[in-house]
């Protein structure tokens, strides 16, 4: 139900065209933020999971490693929130600078990938992001990079809040004034956690767009991520708004969405 757009490079191959088609079907604006690279191959991720739920991820960057990025972003200048996550570091810098120049509030969804987030970019992101979302593993990496003892010290760089996700233990909102614990929402069945972190962030953004308090935003994140866990794949079980409202009501009470 939100107006969203994506900044991405895809190849001029069937996979790239299929990706654009799926995004359009979901109502995502692809007119200005999608760059199609002629004769290029779209990036791929391959996830291998064993019976003990241990996994390895292999990533082929394809055109996402192109040096040049030429996007018409002017139409997105009225965006309330911009999300920076794992990707080509040079492209992230370009998008980040555009967001700062246009006063777009930044949510940094960190991934522990030193190629995507070299040390200088981590310092820059820490200084301009309004909200940082990360898990315990990613928090440890940031502490080592910034040489801080507690992830709460990241607030001194500029963020208003840190959201620490803890899987089945829920999430934690860390601000200069308080630490708030948010419980997880139990899925109907547990099949595949892949994509749950991104789904959580999407739920948080749904709340931010409605200008809800951050605790409600994280509750929405917990609701959305609970659906993704119920099916194999990152996006095969994303909920519609009515499903979100119903499960939120069941877990936390009434909410006017």
C-alpha positions as a LaTeX table, in Angstrom:
\begin{tabular}{lrrr}
\hline
Residue & $x$ (\AA) & $y$ (\AA) & $z$ (\AA) \\
\hline
Unk1 & 0.00 & 0.00 & 0.00 \\
Unk2 & 3.01 & 2.32 & 0.04 \\
Unk3 & 4.53 & 4.21 & $-2.86$ \\
Unk4 & 7.96 & 2.68 & $-3.26$ \\
Unk5 & 10.81 & 2.78 & $-5.74$ \\
Unk6 & 14.01 & 0.83 & $-6.13$ \\
Unk7 & 17.52 & 1.90 & $-7.13$ \\
Unk8 & 19.13 & $-1.05$ & $-8.91$ \\
Unk9 & 21.16 & $-2.15$ & $-11.93$ \\
Unk10 & 19.96 & $-5.13$ & $-13.97$ \\
Unk11 & 21.17 & $-6.75$ & $-17.14$ \\
Unk12 & 19.47 & $-6.77$ & $-20.50$ \\
Unk13 & 18.83 & $-10.49$ & $-20.06$ \\
Unk14 & 15.63 & $-12.47$ & $-19.36$ \\
Unk15 & 16.29 & $-12.42$ & $-15.61$ \\
Unk16 & 16.60 & $-8.64$ & $-15.57$ \\
Unk17 & 13.40 & $-8.21$ & $-17.55$ \\
Unk18 & 11.61 & $-10.68$ & $-15.27$ \\
Unk19 & 12.78 & $-8.74$ & $-12.20$ \\
Unk20 & 11.44 & $-5.48$ & $-13.60$ \\
Unk21 & 8.14 & $-7.18$ & $-14.47$ \\
Unk22 & 7.70 & $-8.55$ & $-10.94$ \\
Unk23 & 8.48 & $-5.18$ & $-9.38$ \\
Unk24 & 5.96 & $-3.47$ & $-11.64$ \\
Unk25 & 3.32 & $-6.06$ & $-10.77$ \\
Unk26 & 3.86 & $-5.28$ & $-7.08$ \\
Unk27 & 3.44 & $-1.55$ & $-7.70$ \\
Unk28 & 7.11 & $-0.64$ & $-7.24$ \\
Unk29 & 8.21 & 2.36 & $-9.30$ \\
Unk30 & 10.92 & 1.24 & $-11.74$ \\
Unk31 & 10.76 & 4.21 & $-14.10$ \\
Unk32 & 13.62 & 6.32 & $-12.74$ \\
Unk33 & 15.70 & 4.16 & $-10.39$ \\
Unk34 & 16.30 & 1.09 & $-12.57$ \\
Unk35 & 19.26 & 1.08 & $-14.92$ \\
Unk36 & 19.32 & $-1.63$ & $-17.60$ \\
Unk37 & 22.86 & $-2.41$ & $-18.75$ \\
Unk38 & 22.98 & $-3.46$ & $-22.43$ \\
Unk39 & 24.32 & $-6.99$ & $-23.01$ \\
Unk40 & 24.78 & $-7.40$ & $-19.24$ \\
Unk41 & 23.91 & $-10.22$ & $-16.88$ \\
Unk42 & 21.71 & $-9.63$ & $-13.83$ \\
Unk43 & 23.16 & $-10.46$ & $-10.42$ \\
Unk44 & 22.34 & $-13.78$ & $-8.77$ \\
Unk45 & 22.48 & $-15.16$ & $-5.25$ \\
Unk46 & 22.62 & $-18.89$ & $-4.57$ \\
Unk47 & 21.71 & $-20.11$ & $-1.08$ \\
Unk48 & 22.51 & $-23.66$ & $-0.02$ \\
Unk49 & 20.91 & $-25.02$ & 3.15 \\
Unk50 & 21.68 & $-28.39$ & 4.75 \\
Unk51 & 19.31 & $-30.47$ & 6.93 \\
Unk52 & 20.74 & $-28.78$ & 10.05 \\
Unk53 & 19.77 & $-25.36$ & 8.65 \\
Unk54 & 23.38 & $-24.34$ & 8.15 \\
Unk55 & 23.73 & $-22.29$ & 5.01 \\
Unk56 & 26.19 & $-20.79$ & 2.59 \\
Unk57 & 25.49 & $-17.97$ & 0.16 \\
Unk58 & 27.27 & $-17.52$ & $-3.15$ \\
Unk59 & 26.87 & $-14.23$ & $-4.97$ \\
Unk60 & 27.49 & $-13.43$ & $-8.63$ \\
Unk61 & 27.42 & $-9.61$ & $-8.96$ \\
Unk62 & 26.97 & $-9.34$ & $-12.73$ \\
Unk63 & 26.16 & $-5.79$ & $-13.80$ \\
Unk64 & 25.79 & $-4.64$ & $-10.20$ \\
Unk65 & 29.58 & $-4.26$ & $-10.26$ \\
Unk66 & 29.55 & $-1.85$ & $-13.20$ \\
Unk67 & 31.61 & 1.22 & $-12.38$ \\
Unk68 & 29.16 & 3.72 & $-13.86$ \\
Unk69 & 25.70 & 4.34 & $-12.47$ \\
Unk70 & 23.48 & 6.80 & $-14.31$ \\
Unk71 & 20.04 & 7.05 & $-12.76$ \\
Unk72 & 17.30 & 9.66 & $-13.02$ \\
Unk73 & 16.55 & 10.08 & $-9.34$ \\
Unk74 & 15.04 & 13.56 & $-9.43$ \\
Unk75 & 11.50 & 12.16 & $-9.39$ \\
Unk76 & 12.19 & 10.50 & $-6.01$ \\
Unk77 & 13.28 & 13.71 & $-4.28$ \\
Unk78 & 10.08 & 13.82 & $-2.21$ \\
Unk79 & 10.71 & 10.40 & $-0.66$ \\
Unk80 & 10.29 & 10.27 & 3.10 \\
Unk81 & 12.72 & 7.39 & 3.65 \\
Unk82 & 15.61 & 5.91 & 1.76 \\
Unk83 & 17.11 & 2.51 & 2.58 \\
Unk84 & 20.79 & 1.70 & 2.16 \\
Unk85 & 21.64 & $-1.99$ & 2.31 \\
Unk86 & 24.27 & $-4.36$ & 0.93 \\
Unk87 & 25.40 & $-3.56$ & $-2.60$ \\
Unk88 & 28.14 & $-2.07$ & $-4.70$ \\
Unk89 & 29.96 & 0.41 & $-2.46$ \\
Unk90 & 30.38 & 3.01 & $-5.20$ \\
Unk91 & 26.71 & 2.87 & $-6.11$ \\
Unk92 & 25.71 & 3.09 & $-2.45$ \\
Unk93 & 27.85 & 6.20 & $-2.08$ \\
Unk94 & 26.09 & 7.79 & $-5.06$ \\
Unk95 & 22.64 & 6.96 & $-3.72$ \\
Unk96 & 23.62 & 8.04 & $-0.21$ \\
Unk97 & 24.91 & 11.41 & $-1.39$ \\
Unk98 & 21.70 & 11.96 & $-3.35$ \\
Unk99 & 19.61 & 11.15 & $-0.25$ \\
Unk100 & 21.62 & 13.55 & 1.91 \\
Unk101 & 21.37 & 16.34 & $-0.67$ \\
Unk102 & 17.60 & 15.89 & $-0.92$ \\
Unk103 & 17.10 & 15.58 & 2.84 \\
Unk104 & 15.67 & 12.07 & 2.60 \\
Unk105 & 15.69 & 10.31 & 5.98 \\
Unk106 & 18.07 & 7.34 & 5.81 \\
Unk107 & 17.56 & 3.89 & 7.26 \\
Unk108 & 20.76 & 1.85 & 7.09 \\
Unk109 & 20.08 & $-1.89$ & 6.97 \\
Unk110 & 23.57 & $-3.16$ & 7.65 \\
Unk111 & 25.06 & $-6.40$ & 6.34 \\
Unk112 & 28.42 & $-7.67$ & 7.49 \\
Unk113 & 30.02 & $-7.40$ & 4.06 \\
Unk114 & 33.32 & $-5.53$ & 4.02 \\
Unk115 & 33.25 & $-5.30$ & 0.22 \\
Unk116 & 29.90 & $-3.52$ & 0.27 \\
Unk117 & 30.72 & $-1.50$ & 3.39 \\
Unk118 & 34.39 & $-0.50$ & 3.59 \\
Unk119 & 35.42 & 1.24 & 6.78 \\
Unk120 & 35.12 & 4.79 & 5.44 \\
Unk121 & 31.59 & 4.15 & 4.18 \\
Unk122 & 30.59 & 2.72 & 7.57 \\
Unk123 & 31.78 & 5.92 & 9.24 \\
Unk124 & 29.90 & 8.03 & 6.70 \\
Unk125 & 26.69 & 6.01 & 7.09 \\
Unk126 & 26.92 & 6.20 & 10.86 \\
Unk127 & 27.03 & 9.97 & 10.58 \\
Unk128 & 24.06 & 10.48 & 8.25 \\
Unk129 & 21.64 & 7.63 & 9.06 \\
Unk130 & 18.60 & 8.35 & 11.20 \\
Unk131 & 17.94 & 4.68 & 12.03 \\
Unk132 & 20.29 & 1.69 & 11.90 \\
Unk133 & 18.92 & $-1.87$ & 11.71 \\
Unk134 & 21.31 & $-4.74$ & 12.41 \\
Unk135 & 21.62 & $-8.12$ & 14.09 \\
Unk136 & 24.04 & $-9.20$ & 16.82 \\
Unk137 & 26.63 & $-10.44$ & 14.32 \\
Unk138 & 26.52 & $-7.18$ & 12.38 \\
Unk139 & 26.64 & $-5.16$ & 15.59 \\
Unk140 & 29.87 & $-6.92$ & 16.55 \\
Unk141 & 31.39 & $-6.06$ & 13.18 \\
Unk142 & 30.49 & $-2.38$ & 13.55 \\
Unk143 & 31.94 & $-2.29$ & 17.06 \\
Unk144 & 35.22 & $-3.64$ & 15.72 \\
Unk145 & 35.30 & $-1.21$ & 12.80 \\
Unk146 & 34.50 & 1.86 & 14.90 \\
Unk147 & 36.50 & 0.58 & 17.90 \\
Unk148 & 33.62 & 1.04 & 20.31 \\
Unk149 & 32.80 & $-1.14$ & 23.33 \\
Unk150 & 29.00 & $-1.04$ & 23.09 \\
Unk151 & 26.73 & $-0.77$ & 20.06 \\
Unk152 & 24.90 & 2.00 & 21.92 \\
Unk153 & 28.00 & 4.16 & 21.37 \\
Unk154 & 27.05 & 4.22 & 17.68 \\
Unk155 & 24.40 & 6.77 & 18.66 \\
Unk156 & 27.18 & 9.27 & 19.31 \\
Unk157 & 27.86 & 9.34 & 15.55 \\
Unk158 & 24.38 & 10.65 & 14.81 \\
Unk159 & 21.61 & 8.01 & 14.52 \\
Unk160 & 18.46 & 8.66 & 16.54 \\
Unk161 & 17.89 & 4.94 & 17.12 \\
Unk162 & 19.45 & 1.53 & 16.70 \\
Unk163 & 17.20 & $-1.47$ & 16.11 \\
Unk164 & 18.91 & $-4.70$ & 17.10 \\
Unk165 & 17.20 & $-7.82$ & 15.77 \\
Unk166 & 17.62 & $-11.01$ & 17.78 \\
Unk167 & 15.68 & $-13.69$ & 15.90 \\
Unk168 & 13.31 & $-15.66$ & 18.11 \\
Unk169 & 14.19 & $-13.31$ & 21.00 \\
Unk170 & 12.58 & $-10.41$ & 19.19 \\
Unk171 & 14.22 & $-7.04$ & 18.74 \\
Unk172 & 15.56 & $-4.19$ & 20.82 \\
Unk173 & 15.23 & $-0.45$ & 20.27 \\
Unk174 & 18.23 & 1.46 & 21.58 \\
Unk175 & 18.03 & 5.24 & 21.94 \\
Unk176 & 19.91 & 7.78 & 24.02 \\
Unk177 & 17.09 & 7.71 & 26.58 \\
Unk178 & 15.89 & 4.13 & 26.70 \\
Unk179 & 16.13 & 0.49 & 25.63 \\
Unk180 & 12.81 & $-1.10$ & 24.58 \\
Unk181 & 12.33 & $-4.83$ & 24.09 \\
Unk182 & 9.97 & $-5.95$ & 21.33 \\
Unk183 & 8.85 & $-9.60$ & 21.34 \\
Unk184 & 8.96 & $-11.77$ & 18.23 \\
Unk185 & 5.75 & $-12.91$ & 16.57 \\
Unk186 & 5.52 & $-16.69$ & 16.31 \\
Unk187 & 4.94 & $-17.99$ & 12.77 \\
Unk188 & 2.34 & $-20.66$ & 12.11 \\
Unk189 & 5.19 & $-22.90$ & 11.01 \\
Unk190 & 8.96 & $-22.56$ & 10.73 \\
Unk191 & 10.38 & $-23.40$ & 7.30 \\
Unk192 & 12.97 & $-20.89$ & 6.12 \\
Unk193 & 14.35 & $-17.79$ & 7.87 \\
Unk194 & 15.91 & $-16.44$ & 4.66 \\
Unk195 & 14.68 & $-12.91$ & 4.06 \\
Unk196 & 13.19 & $-12.47$ & 7.53 \\
Unk197 & 15.56 & $-9.60$ & 8.33 \\
Unk198 & 14.64 & $-7.66$ & 5.22 \\
Unk199 & 10.96 & $-8.38$ & 5.87 \\
Unk200 & 11.36 & $-6.98$ & 9.38 \\
Unk201 & 12.87 & $-3.80$ & 7.92 \\
Unk202 & 9.97 & $-3.54$ & 5.47 \\
Unk203 & 7.51 & $-3.70$ & 8.36 \\
Unk204 & 9.45 & $-1.01$ & 10.21 \\
Unk205 & 9.28 & 1.21 & 7.13 \\
Unk206 & 5.52 & 0.65 & 6.88 \\
Unk207 & 5.23 & 2.03 & 10.39 \\
Unk208 & 7.64 & 4.91 & 9.75 \\
Unk209 & 5.67 & 5.95 & 6.68 \\
Unk210 & 2.56 & 6.13 & 8.89 \\
Unk211 & 4.60 & 8.07 & 11.48 \\
Unk212 & 3.92 & 5.53 & 14.22 \\
Unk213 & 6.13 & 5.41 & 17.34 \\
Unk214 & 9.22 & 3.25 & 16.85 \\
Unk215 & 7.95 & 0.48 & 19.13 \\
Unk216 & 4.88 & 0.01 & 16.91 \\
Unk217 & 7.13 & 0.11 & 13.83 \\
Unk218 & 9.17 & $-2.76$ & 15.25 \\
Unk219 & 6.01 & $-4.68$ & 16.14 \\
Unk220 & 4.97 & $-4.34$ & 12.49 \\
Unk221 & 8.42 & $-5.60$ & 11.54 \\
Unk222 & 7.94 & $-8.64$ & 13.74 \\
Unk223 & 4.56 & $-9.33$ & 12.13 \\
Unk224 & 5.81 & $-9.07$ & 8.54 \\
Unk225 & 8.89 & $-11.21$ & 9.18 \\
Unk226 & 6.76 & $-13.93$ & 10.78 \\
Unk227 & 5.07 & $-14.56$ & 7.42 \\
Unk228 & 8.33 & $-14.92$ & 5.48 \\
Unk229 & 9.53 & $-17.67$ & 7.82 \\
Unk230 & 6.50 & $-19.81$ & 6.95 \\
Unk231 & 7.58 & $-20.61$ & 3.37 \\
Unk232 & 10.73 & $-21.36$ & 1.40 \\
Unk233 & 12.17 & $-18.31$ & $-0.30$ \\
Unk234 & 12.64 & $-14.65$ & 0.51 \\
Unk235 & 9.45 & $-13.27$ & $-1.04$ \\
Unk236 & 7.14 & $-16.21$ & $-1.60$ \\
Unk237 & 4.97 & $-15.50$ & 1.44 \\
Unk238 & 4.99 & $-11.73$ & 1.82 \\
Unk239 & 1.69 & $-10.67$ & 3.43 \\
Unk240 & $-0.92$ & $-8.28$ & 2.11 \\
Unk241 & $-2.03$ & $-5.38$ & 4.27 \\
Unk242 & $-5.16$ & $-7.18$ & 5.52 \\
Unk243 & $-3.04$ & $-10.12$ & 6.70 \\
Unk244 & $-0.64$ & $-7.78$ & 8.49 \\
Unk245 & $-3.53$ & $-6.06$ & 10.28 \\
Unk246 & $-5.07$ & $-9.36$ & 11.33 \\
Unk247 & $-1.86$ & $-10.81$ & 12.75 \\
Unk248 & $-0.93$ & $-7.52$ & 14.40 \\
Unk249 & $-4.32$ & $-7.47$ & 16.11 \\
Unk250 & $-3.79$ & $-11.06$ & 17.26 \\
Unk251 & $-0.30$ & $-10.34$ & 18.59 \\
Unk252 & $-0.37$ & $-6.76$ & 19.83 \\
Unk253 & $-3.91$ & $-5.35$ & 19.62 \\
Unk254 & $-5.77$ & $-2.99$ & 17.32 \\
Unk255 & $-3.90$ & $-0.73$ & 14.91 \\
Unk256 & $-5.34$ & 1.69 & 12.37 \\
Unk257 & $-3.47$ & 1.08 & 9.11 \\
\hline
\end{tabular}
